Amino acid sequence: MATKKYTVTLPEELAEEVRTEVGPGAFSAYVTRAIERQREHDRLGELVDRLEGEYGPVTDADLATAEAERREIERWFEQQGAGAVPRGKAA
């Protein structure tokens, strides 16, 4: 990917904290990854807005169901070492 140099203004403390953690040679790569993650976050937000406009907002019941499913999947992965199969799933 081609690169181009830009000038940005950052809070000094934040920039120095990052530079200290990643080193001066990795600062641009760190900022690039941060911008990429923010763009992904923004696009996901746009998708959520579009889906909620089409199907309505996510309810507390929807969130509870999704959380229960997440926990079930997590348990399944934890049990993989023991050869267990999740409830309702055939081996």
C-alpha positions in Angstrom: 0.0 0.0 0.0 1.3 3.4 -0.9 1.9 5.8 1.9 1.8 9.6 2.2 3.0 11.8 5.0 0.4 13.9 6.9 0.7 16.3 9.7 -1.7 15.8 12.6 -2.0 17.4 16.0 -2.2 15.2 19.0 -2.2 15.8 22.7 1.4 15.8 23.7 1.0 13.5 26.7 -0.9 10.9 24.7 1.6 11.0 21.8 4.6 10.6 24.1 2.9 7.8 26.0 2.4 5.9 22.8 5.9 6.6 21.5 7.4 5.4 24.8 5.4 2.1 24.6 5.9 1.3 20.9 9.2 3.1 20.2 9.7 5.9 17.7 9.9 3.6 14.6 6.5 2.0 15.3 4.6 5.2 16.0 3.1 5.6 12.5 2.1 1.9 12.4 0.4 2.2 15.7 -1.5 5.3 14.6 -2.4 3.6 11.3 -3.9 0.6 13.2 -5.8 2.9 15.5 -7.4 4.7 12.5 -8.2 1.4 10.8 -10.0 0.2 14.0 -11.9 3.4 14.3 -13.0 3.2 10.7 -14.2 -0.4 11.3 -16.1 0.8 14.4 -17.7 3.7 12.4 -18.8 1.3 9.7 -20.3 -1.1 12.2 -22.1 1.8 13.8 -23.6 2.7 10.4 -24.7 -0.9 9.9 -26.3 -1.0 13.3 -28.2 2.2 12.5 -29.3 0.9 9.2 -30.5 -2.5 10.6 -32.3 -0.8 13.6 -34.0 1.5 11.1 -35.2 -1.5 9.1 -35.9 -3.9 12.0 -36.2 -1.7 15.1 -33.9 -1.4 18.0 -32.3 -4.3 19.8 -34.3 -5.1 22.9 -33.1 -6.1 26.4 -34.5 -9.6 25.7 -32.5 -9.8 22.4 -29.4 -8.8 24.3 -30.1 -11.4 27.1 -30.6 -14.1 24.5 -27.4 -13.2 22.7 -25.5 -13.2 26.0 -26.8 -16.6 26.9 -25.8 -18.0 23.5 -22.3 -16.4 23.9 -21.9 -18.1 27.3 -23.0 -21.5 25.8 -20.5 -21.2 23.0 -17.8 -20.2 25.5 -18.6 -23.3 27.6 -18.5 -25.5 24.5 -15.0 -24.3 23.6 -13.8 -24.8 27.2 -15.1 -28.4 27.1 -13.5 -29.2 23.8 -10.4 -30.6 25.5 -12.6 -33.1 27.3 -14.3 -34.2 24.1 -17.7 -32.7 25.2 -20.4 -31.8 22.7 -22.7 -28.8 23.3 -26.3 -29.4 24.2 -28.5 -30.1 21.2 -25.5 -30.7 18.9 -24.6 -34.0 17.4 -21.0 -35.0 17.3 
